[in-house]
Amino acid sequence: MTISVNKVITLHYTLTDDAGTVIDQSTDGSFVYLHGASNIIPGLENALTGKAAGDELQVSVAPEEAYGVRDDSRVEQVPREMFPEDTDIEPGMQFHAQGPEGQMVMITVVEASNDTVTVDGNHPLAGVPLNFDVKIIDIRDASAEELEHGHAHGPEGHQH
């Protein structure tokens, strides 16, 4: 069986940047996702299509096929009163905010003063080329429930 749409894939991965710094890696031995459901970045999903269990590969993904290029217009200053009064706002903190079309977005604090907070609405990995070392462990057909929900479920079934 090879990787295609509506298959549940189990894999091990290590994600690094171009300097070799580990950004993320599969925990508890593996990562499971539903292929074709936009559960992983497009560049990695495309590279995995057609591969088989046991295959090992290195995949380099450009920002355009990952979390996008950085958009400096998504960095802005907002009034300090937009944040909870009882919270010390510090660079690196992340908050959920409402985007221009009503969608939820994650913002990262860049700088904070008594009056304003500079926030960055870019994904933290926007503009970063990503490098994956992947080993495909298992491929199986998705269940009807997984297809309906749009994501893989664990061995005990529905887990969210």
MDTraj code that builds the backbone (N, CA, C; nanometers):
import mdtraj as md
import numpy as np

residues = "MET THR ILE SER VAL ASN LYS VAL ILE THR LEU HIS TYR THR LEU THR ASP ASP ALA GLY THR VAL ILE ASP GLN SER THR ASP GLY SER PHE VAL TYR LEU HIS GLY ALA SER ASN ILE ILE PRO GLY LEU GLU ASN ALA LEU THR GLY LYS ALA ALA GLY ASP GLU LEU GLN VAL SER VAL ALA PRO GLU GLU ALA TYR GLY VAL ARG ASP ASP SER ARG VAL GLU GLN VAL PRO ARG GLU MET PHE PRO GLU ASP THR ASP ILE GLU PRO GLY MET GLN PHE HIS ALA GLN GLY PRO GLU GLY GLN MET VAL MET ILE THR VAL VAL GLU ALA SER ASN ASP THR VAL THR VAL ASP GLY ASN HIS PRO LEU ALA GLY VAL PRO LEU ASN PHE ASP VAL LYS ILE ILE ASP ILE ARG ASP ALA SER ALA GLU GLU LEU GLU HIS GLY HIS ALA HIS GLY PRO GLU GLY HIS GLN HIS".split()
xyz = np.array([
    [0.0854, -0.1170, 0.0000],
    [0.0000, 0.0000, 0.0000],
    [0.0905, 0.1240, 0.0000],
    [0.0508, 0.2245, -0.0789],
    [0.1268, 0.3492, -0.0832],
    [0.0416, 0.4642, -0.0301],
    [0.1088, 0.5712, 0.0028],
    [0.0417, 0.6876, 0.0593],
    [-0.0400, 0.7578, -0.0484],
    [-0.1682, 0.7778, -0.0175],
    [-0.2586, 0.8503, -0.1060],
    [-0.3694, 0.9124, -0.0205],
    [-0.4561, 0.9862, -0.0848],
    [-0.5663, 1.0534, -0.0157],
    [-0.6498, 0.9511, 0.0611],
    [-0.6914, 0.9894, 0.1814],
    [-0.7766, 0.9095, 0.2701],
    [-0.7070, 0.7887, 0.3317],
    [-0.5751, 0.7914, 0.3359],
    [-0.4980, 0.6902, 0.4087],
    [-0.4509, 0.7535, 0.5394],
    [-0.4419, 0.6727, 0.6441],
    [-0.3870, 0.7183, 0.7714],
    [-0.2411, 0.6749, 0.7753],
    [-0.1548, 0.7720, 0.7971],
    [-0.0109, 0.7495, 0.7913],
    [0.0487, 0.7619, 0.9317],
    [0.1333, 0.6663, 0.9657],
    [0.2112, 0.6734, 1.0886],
    [0.3568, 0.6905, 1.0469],
    [0.4224, 0.7915, 1.1027],
    [0.5622, 0.8147, 1.0668],
    [0.6400, 0.8697, 1.1846],
    [0.7709, 0.8616, 1.1722],
    [0.8643, 0.9278, 1.2631],
    [0.9230, 1.0437, 1.1839],
    [0.9441, 1.1576, 1.2495],
    [1.0069, 1.2686, 1.1792],
    [1.0907, 1.3519, 1.2748],
    [1.1899, 1.4171, 1.2171],
    [1.2657, 1.5212, 1.2841],
    [1.2653, 1.6405, 1.1901],
    [1.2294, 1.7572, 1.2433],
    [1.2235, 1.8800, 1.1659],
    [1.3365, 1.9713, 1.2098],
    [1.4161, 2.0201, 1.1123],
    [1.5257, 2.1117, 1.1410],
    [1.5185, 2.2326, 1.0481],
    [1.5862, 2.3398, 1.0888],
    [1.6009, 2.4539, 0.9989],
    [1.7294, 2.4336, 0.9182],
    [1.7638, 2.5313, 0.8342],
    [1.8821, 2.5161, 0.7498],
    [2.0127, 2.5128, 0.8285],
    [2.0123, 2.5603, 0.9531],
    [2.1323, 2.5555, 1.0370],
    [2.1450, 2.4216, 1.1093],
    [2.0442, 2.3335, 1.0937],
    [2.0475, 2.2034, 1.1596],
    [1.9865, 2.2027, 1.2984],
    [1.9287, 2.3138, 1.3411],
    [1.8645, 2.3218, 1.4720],
    [1.7334, 2.2439, 1.4691],
    [1.7150, 2.1537, 1.5654],
    [1.5913, 2.0762, 1.5725],
    [1.4788, 2.1685, 1.6177],
    [1.3751, 2.1770, 1.5354],
    [1.2581, 2.2590, 1.5646],
    [1.1502, 2.1741, 1.6302],
    [1.1355, 2.0509, 1.5831],
    [1.0314, 1.9615, 1.6325],
    [1.0683, 1.8192, 1.5935],
    [1.0074, 1.7240, 1.6627],
    [1.0227, 1.5838, 1.6242],
    [0.9051, 1.5058, 1.6792],
    [0.8794, 1.3910, 1.6188],
    [0.7666, 1.3107, 1.6644],
    [0.7907, 1.2674, 1.8078],
    [0.6834, 1.2726, 1.8854],
    [0.6918, 1.2333, 2.0254],
    [0.6253, 1.0985, 2.0431],
    [0.6567, 1.0322, 2.1509],
    [0.6026, 0.8993, 2.1796],
    [0.6262, 0.8028, 2.0632],
    [0.7325, 0.8261, 1.9896],
    [0.7718, 0.7316, 1.8861],
    [0.7120, 0.7516, 1.7501],
    [0.5980, 0.8240, 1.7355],
    [0.5416, 0.8391, 1.6024],
    [0.4418, 0.9540, 1.5950],
    [0.4060, 0.9878, 1.4722],
    [0.3083, 1.0917, 1.4411],
    [0.2084, 1.0290, 1.3445],
    [0.0798, 1.0523, 1.3663],
    [-0.0254, 0.9926, 1.2834],
    [-0.1105, 1.1043, 1.2252],
    [-0.1391, 1.0952, 1.0940],
    [-0.2226, 1.1972, 1.0305],
    [-0.3038, 1.1351, 0.9164],
    [-0.4090, 1.2064, 0.8737],
    [-0.4932, 1.1653, 0.7612],
    [-0.4426, 1.2369, 0.6371],
    [-0.3930, 1.1611, 0.5409],
    [-0.3351, 1.2177, 0.4196],
    [-0.4451, 1.2763, 0.3307],
    [-0.4194, 1.3967, 0.2798],
    [-0.5139, 1.4623, 0.1905],
    [-0.6142, 1.5503, 0.2613],
    [-0.6063, 1.5611, 0.3937],
    [-0.7025, 1.6398, 0.4714],
    [-0.6414, 1.7712, 0.5219],
    [-0.5279, 1.8111, 0.4648],
    [-0.4590, 1.9342, 0.5049],
    [-0.4219, 1.9346, 0.6526],
    [-0.3853, 1.8160, 0.7047],
    [-0.3430, 1.8041, 0.8440],
    [-0.1952, 1.8339, 0.8631],
    [-0.1183, 1.8357, 0.7537],
    [0.0236, 1.8702, 0.7600],
    [0.0515, 1.9715, 0.6483],
    [0.1684, 2.0330, 0.6512],
    [0.1998, 2.1352, 0.5515],
    [0.2016, 2.0740, 0.4108],
    [0.1596, 2.1516, 0.3108],
    [0.1476, 2.0987, 0.1744],
    [0.2770, 2.0411, 0.1176],
    [0.3900, 2.1057, 0.1414],
    [0.5164, 2.0570, 0.0850],
    [0.5537, 1.9186, 0.1340],
    [0.5290, 1.8902, 0.2609],
    [0.5591, 1.7570, 0.3143],
    [0.4565, 1.6559, 0.2642],
    [0.3288, 1.6942, 0.2661],
    [0.2254, 1.6021, 0.2190],
    [0.2505, 1.5616, 0.0740],
    [0.2856, 1.6579, -0.0114],
    [0.3137, 1.6267, -0.1519],
    [0.4324, 1.5312, -0.1662],
    [0.5368, 1.5521, -0.0861],
    [0.6568, 1.4675, -0.0936],
    [0.6282, 1.3249, -0.0476],
    [0.5309, 1.3073, 0.0426],
    [0.5000, 1.1742, 0.0951],
    [0.4076, 1.0940, 0.0033],
    [0.3329, 1.1613, -0.0819],
    [0.2398, 1.0922, -0.1714],
    [0.3150, 0.9892, -0.2552],
    [0.2629, 0.8673, -0.2564],
    [0.3213, 0.7592, -0.3349],
    [0.4269, 0.6776, -0.2631],
    [0.4680, 0.7202, -0.1447],
    [0.5692, 0.6456, -0.0688],
    [0.5046, 0.5277, 0.0035],
    [0.5878, 0.4344, 0.0493],
    [0.5393, 0.3118, 0.1127],
    [0.5963, 0.2978, 0.2530],
    [0.5330, 0.2122, 0.3325],
    [0.5827, 0.1826, 0.4670],
    [0.7265, 0.1327, 0.4565],
    [0.8111, 0.1831, 0.5446],
    [0.9524, 0.1481, 0.5441],
    [1.0383, 0.2490, 0.4703],
    [0.9775, 0.3308, 0.3843],
    [1.0553, 0.4324, 0.3130],
    [1.1098, 0.5353, 0.4113],
    [1.2319, 0.5798, 0.3846],
    [1.2936, 0.6878, 0.4606],
    [1.3327, 0.7957, 0.3616],
    [1.3067, 0.9213, 0.3957],
    [1.3395, 1.0282, 0.3029],
    [1.3716, 1.1572, 0.3758],
    [1.4455, 1.2417, 0.3067],
    [1.4741, 1.3762, 0.3530],
    [1.3983, 1.4695, 0.2598],
    [1.3237, 1.5616, 0.3192],
    [1.2405, 1.6534, 0.2427],
    [1.2726, 1.7959, 0.2852],
    [1.3077, 1.8795, 0.1873],
    [1.3260, 2.0225, 0.2127],
    [1.2027, 2.0939, 0.1595],
    [1.1431, 2.1782, 0.2441],
    [1.0194, 2.2466, 0.2079],
    [1.0427, 2.3975, 0.2147],
    [1.0175, 2.4650, 0.1034],
    [1.0296, 2.6103, 0.0973],
    [0.9159, 2.6750, 0.1768],
    [0.9368, 2.7956, 0.2275],
    [0.8320, 2.8633, 0.3055],
    [0.6964, 2.8699, 0.2348],
    [0.6973, 2.8866, 0.1032],
    [0.5718, 2.8960, 0.0279],
    [0.4882, 2.7697, 0.0385],
    [0.5521, 2.6552, 0.0631],
    [0.4824, 2.5270, 0.0761],
    [0.4741, 2.4818, 0.2217],
    [0.5068, 2.5753, 0.3130],
    [0.5033, 2.5439, 0.4565],
    [0.4121, 2.6442, 0.5260],
    [0.4709, 2.7399, 0.5967],
    [0.3933, 2.8378, 0.6725],
    [0.3917, 2.9749, 0.6083],
    [0.4325, 2.9818, 0.4814],
    [0.4285, 3.1067, 0.4068],
    [0.5523, 3.1916, 0.4279],
    [0.5614, 3.2963, 0.3460],
    [0.6710, 3.3919, 0.3594],
    [0.6316, 3.4936, 0.4658],
    [0.7303, 3.5549, 0.5268],
    [0.7005, 3.6584, 0.6276],
    [0.6347, 3.7774, 0.5601],
    [0.5353, 3.8327, 0.6277],
    [0.4636, 3.9497, 0.5795],
    [0.4787, 4.0582, 0.6856],
    [0.5642, 4.1568, 0.6570],
    [0.5922, 4.2613, 0.7552],
    [0.4684, 4.3433, 0.7912],
    [0.3658, 4.3411, 0.7061],
    [0.2435, 4.4156, 0.7387],
    [0.1656, 4.3488, 0.8520],
    [0.2033, 4.2264, 0.8888],
    [0.1369, 4.1567, 0.9995],
    [0.2021, 4.1872, 1.1341],
    [0.3008, 4.2762, 1.1353],
    [0.3626, 4.3236, 1.2593],
    [0.3046, 4.4620, 1.2855],
    [0.2438, 4.4787, 1.4018],
    [0.1819, 4.6077, 1.4314],
    [0.1833, 4.6375, 1.5807],
    [0.1651, 4.7649, 1.6102],
    [0.1535, 4.8083, 1.7491],
    [0.0057, 4.8209, 1.7829],
    [-0.0297, 4.7684, 1.8999],
    [-0.1676, 4.7772, 1.9469],
    [-0.1669, 4.8349, 2.0878],
    [-0.2784, 4.8959, 2.1289],
    [-0.2841, 4.9516, 2.2640],
    [-0.2695, 4.8429, 2.3706],
    [-0.1971, 4.8734, 2.4758],
    [-0.1751, 4.7791, 2.5867],
    [-0.3071, 4.7320, 2.6468],
    [-0.4107, 4.8177, 2.6468],
    [-0.5385, 4.7803, 2.7092],
    [-0.6119, 4.6692, 2.6341],
    [-0.5613, 4.6279, 2.5175],
    [-0.6215, 4.5146, 2.4468],
    [-0.5855, 4.3809, 2.5129],
    [-0.4947, 4.3850, 2.6098],
    [-0.4494, 4.2642, 2.6791],
    [-0.5029, 4.2655, 2.8220],
    [-0.5128, 4.1485, 2.8847],
    [-0.5615, 4.1437, 3.0230],
    [-0.4759, 4.2306, 3.1152],
    [-0.5424, 4.3065, 3.2015],
    [-0.4717, 4.3978, 3.2925],
    [-0.3790, 4.3255, 3.3887],
    [-0.4190, 4.2067, 3.4321],
    [-0.3435, 4.1347, 3.5349],
    [-0.2324, 4.0465, 3.4778],
    [-0.1957, 4.0672, 3.3505],
    [-0.0938, 3.9842, 3.2868],
    [0.0287, 4.0678, 3.2533],
    [0.1471, 4.0206, 3.2950],
    [0.2718, 4.0844, 3.2540],
    [0.2990, 4.0424, 3.1101],
    [0.2971, 4.1363, 3.0182],
    [0.3177, 4.1069, 2.8767],
    [0.4665, 4.1131, 2.8476],
    [0.5205, 4.0021, 2.7929],
    [0.6636, 3.9927, 2.7648],
    [0.6863, 3.9395, 2.6247],
    [0.7974, 3.9788, 2.5604],
    [0.8293, 3.9265, 2.4272],
    [0.8304, 3.7734, 2.4271],
    [0.7754, 3.7183, 2.3204],
    [0.7686, 3.5730, 2.3056],
    [0.6351, 3.5141, 2.3465],
    [0.5582, 3.5875, 2.4264],
    [0.4267, 3.5368, 2.4673],
    [0.3367, 3.5288, 2.3436],
    [0.2461, 3.4312, 2.3444],
    [0.1534, 3.4157, 2.2332],
    [0.0102, 3.4236, 2.2835],
    [-0.0741, 3.4844, 2.2010],
    [-0.2149, 3.5014, 2.2329],
    [-0.2984, 3.4706, 2.1093],
    [-0.4228, 3.4313, 2.1316],
    [-0.5186, 3.4174, 2.0223],
    [-0.5857, 3.5527, 2.0020],
    [-0.6046, 3.5907, 1.8782],
    [-0.6712, 3.7164, 1.8453],
    [-0.7632, 3.6920, 1.7260],
    [-0.8512, 3.7861, 1.7027],
    [-0.9420, 3.7753, 1.5889],
    [-0.8789, 3.8455, 1.4697],
    [-0.8689, 3.7722, 1.3572],
    [-0.8110, 3.8272, 1.2363],
    [-0.9089, 3.9188, 1.1638],
    [-0.8647, 3.9784, 1.0525],
    [-0.9464, 4.0759, 0.9812],
    [-1.0780, 4.0192, 0.9256],
    [-1.0825, 3.8904, 0.8993],
    [-1.2057, 3.8286, 0.8484],
    [-1.2774, 3.7470, 0.9557],
    [-1.2467, 3.7746, 1.0823],
    [-1.3154, 3.7074, 1.1921],
    [-1.2542, 3.5753, 1.2345],
    [-1.1512, 3.5283, 1.1642],
    [-1.0871, 3.4018, 1.1981],
    [-0.9940, 3.4193, 1.3174],
    [-0.9714, 3.3108, 1.3895],
    [-0.8778, 3.3153, 1.5025],
    [-0.7352, 3.3034, 1.4486],
    [-0.6472, 3.3901, 1.4975],
    [-0.5063, 3.3856, 1.4596],
    [-0.4214, 3.3887, 1.5865],
    [-0.3030, 3.3329, 1.5758],
    [-0.2077, 3.3363, 1.6856],
    [-0.1155, 3.4552, 1.6628],
    [-0.0983, 3.5377, 1.7654],
    [-0.0048, 3.6494, 1.7569],
    [0.1057, 3.6286, 1.8599],
    [0.2232, 3.6774, 1.8276],
    [0.3381, 3.6674, 1.9168],
    [0.3816, 3.8080, 1.9561],
    [0.4034, 3.8289, 2.0845],
    [0.4491, 3.9591, 2.1335],
    [0.5958, 3.9760, 2.0959],
    [0.6255, 4.0893, 2.0317],
    [0.7617, 4.1225, 1.9935],
    [0.8238, 4.2173, 2.0952],
    [0.7445, 4.3150, 2.1397],
    [0.7918, 4.4171, 2.2336],
    [0.6718, 4.4697, 2.3101],
    [0.6931, 4.5087, 2.4350],
    [0.5836, 4.5619, 2.5157],
    [0.6307, 4.6815, 2.5972],
    [0.5448, 4.7833, 2.6030],
    [0.5693, 4.8991, 2.6886],
    [0.4435, 4.9216, 2.7717],
    [0.4420, 5.0261, 2.8501],
    [0.3241, 5.0550, 2.9318],
    [0.2023, 5.0913, 2.8469],
    [0.2266, 5.1492, 2.7283],
    [0.1169, 5.1975, 2.6451],
    [0.0849, 5.1098, 2.5241],
    [0.1875, 5.0482, 2.4653],
    [0.1657, 4.9710, 2.3430],
    [0.2334, 4.8349, 2.3502],
    [0.1834, 4.7448, 2.2664],
    [0.2428, 4.6122, 2.2520],
    [0.2625, 4.5891, 2.1021],
    [0.3845, 4.5546, 2.0630],
    [0.4113, 4.5207, 1.9236],
    [0.3902, 4.3709, 1.9091],
    [0.3005, 4.3337, 1.8155],
    [0.2674, 4.1927, 1.7945],
    [0.2979, 4.1531, 1.6506],
    [0.3249, 4.0245, 1.6330],
    [0.3542, 3.9678, 1.5019],
    [0.2504, 3.8604, 1.4724],
    [0.1717, 3.8814, 1.3671],
    [0.0687, 3.7859, 1.3284],
    [0.1174, 3.6779, 1.2336],
    [0.2450, 3.6798, 1.1983],
    [0.3012, 3.5728, 1.1155],
    [0.3139, 3.4461, 1.1984],
    [0.3009, 3.3308, 1.1338],
    [0.3320, 3.2056, 1.2017],
    [0.4792, 3.2117, 1.2420],
    [0.5162, 3.1578, 1.3587],
    [0.6572, 3.1626, 1.4001],
    [0.7543, 3.1012, 1.2990],
    [0.7076, 3.0106, 1.2139],
    [0.7957, 2.9495, 1.1143],
    [0.7771, 3.0086, 0.9738],
    [0.7030, 3.1193, 0.9638],
    [0.6885, 3.1860, 0.8339],
    [0.8260, 3.2320, 0.7862],
    [0.8549, 3.2070, 0.6598],
    [0.9818, 3.2474, 0.6018],
    [1.0971, 3.1526, 0.6283],
    [1.0720, 3.0440, 0.7003],
    [1.1791, 2.9508, 0.7367],
    [1.1740, 2.8275, 0.6462],
    [1.2833, 2.7993, 0.5731],
    [1.2896, 2.6716, 0.4999],
    [1.2947, 2.5574, 0.6014],
    [1.2164, 2.4540, 0.5776],
    [1.2058, 2.3422, 0.6716],
    [1.2643, 2.2158, 0.6111],
    [1.3325, 2.1381, 0.6953],
    [1.3961, 2.0137, 0.6515],
    [1.3473, 1.9000, 0.7394],
    [1.2878, 1.8000, 0.6757],
    [1.2322, 1.6862, 0.7463],
    [1.3129, 1.5613, 0.7156],
    [1.3454, 1.4849, 0.8203],
    [1.3938, 1.3475, 0.8062],
    [1.2750, 1.2619, 0.8473],
    [1.2271, 1.1778, 0.7564],
    [1.1031, 1.1037, 0.7778],
    [1.1253, 0.9553, 0.7553],
    [1.0632, 0.8740, 0.8415],
    [1.0555, 0.7298, 0.8185],
    [0.9081, 0.6921, 0.8282],
    [0.8563, 0.6323, 0.7216],
    [0.7159, 0.5922, 0.7180],
    [0.7030, 0.4569, 0.7857],
    [0.6189, 0.4520, 0.8891],
    [0.6031, 0.3311, 0.9698],
    [0.4864, 0.2456, 0.9219],
    [0.3719, 0.3105, 0.8967],
    [0.2512, 0.2343, 0.8630],
    [0.1587, 0.3182, 0.7762],
    [0.0816, 0.2484, 0.6932],
    [-0.0212, 0.3095, 0.6091],
    [-0.1442, 0.2205, 0.6204],
    [-0.2596, 0.2831, 0.6438],
    [-0.3839, 0.2060, 0.6484],
    [-0.4970, 0.2900, 0.5923],
    [-0.6067, 0.2246, 0.5579],
    [-0.7253, 0.2968, 0.5136],
    [-0.7851, 0.3708, 0.6319],
    [-0.8360, 0.4904, 0.6063],
    [-0.9040, 0.5664, 0.7109],
    [-1.0413, 0.5067, 0.7360],
    [-1.0878, 0.5146, 0.8601],
    [-1.2230, 0.4683, 0.8931],
    [-1.3240, 0.5730, 0.8456],
    [-1.4492, 0.5348, 0.8394],
    [-1.5555, 0.6284, 0.8015],
    [-1.5599, 0.7459, 0.8982],
    [-1.5406, 0.7186, 1.0272],
    [-1.5432, 0.8251, 1.1275],
    [-1.4257, 0.9219, 1.1074],
    [-1.3072, 0.8696, 1.0778],
    [-1.1914, 0.9555, 1.0530],
    [-1.2151, 1.0438, 0.9308],
    [-1.2721, 0.9858, 0.8254],
    [-1.3017, 1.0641, 0.7058],
    [-1.4042, 1.1734, 0.7360],
    [-1.5048, 1.1401, 0.8139],
    [-1.6077, 1.2374, 0.8505],
    [-1.5492, 1.3515, 0.9333],
    [-1.4574, 1.3178, 1.0247],
    [-1.3979, 1.4178, 1.1130],
    [-1.2813, 1.4929, 1.0487],
    [-1.2213, 1.4369, 0.9439],
    [-1.1125, 1.5046, 0.8747],
    [-0.9768, 1.4904, 0.9392],
    [-0.9609, 1.3901, 1.0274],
    [-0.8314, 1.3653, 1.0906],
    [-0.8261, 1.2213, 1.1414],
    [-0.7033, 1.1747, 1.1670],
    [-0.6830, 1.0386, 1.2177],
    [-0.7197, 1.0306, 1.3647],
    [-0.7662, 0.9150, 1.4048],
    [-0.7939, 0.8865, 1.5459],
    [-0.6918, 0.7854, 1.5944],
    [-0.6668, 0.7862, 1.7240],
    [-0.5713, 0.6934, 1.7832],
    [-0.6264, 0.5534, 1.7908],
    [-0.5489, 0.4601, 1.8441],
    [-0.5906, 0.3208, 1.8513],
    [-0.7174, 0.2989, 1.9360],
    [-0.7445, 0.3915, 2.0266],
    [-0.8637, 0.3800, 2.1106],
    [-0.9838, 0.4517, 2.0491],
    [-0.9694, 0.4996, 1.9247],
    [-1.0811, 0.5680, 1.8593],
    [-1.0705, 0.7190, 1.8757],
    [-1.1869, 0.7803, 1.8814],
    [-1.1999, 0.9266, 1.8865],
    [-1.1339, 0.9815, 2.0119],
    [-1.0347, 1.0698, 1.9969],
    [-0.9587, 1.1193, 2.1121],
    [-0.9446, 1.2700, 2.1141],
    [-1.0546, 1.3406, 2.0907],
    [-1.0493, 1.4869, 2.1048],
    [-1.1803, 1.5385, 2.1567],
])
top = md.Topology()
chain = top.add_chain()
for i, resn in enumerate(residues, 1):
    res = top.add_residue(resn, chain, resSeq=i)
    for name in ("N", "CA", "C"):
        top.add_atom(name, md.element.get_by_symbol(name[0]), res)
traj = md.Trajectory(xyz[None], top)
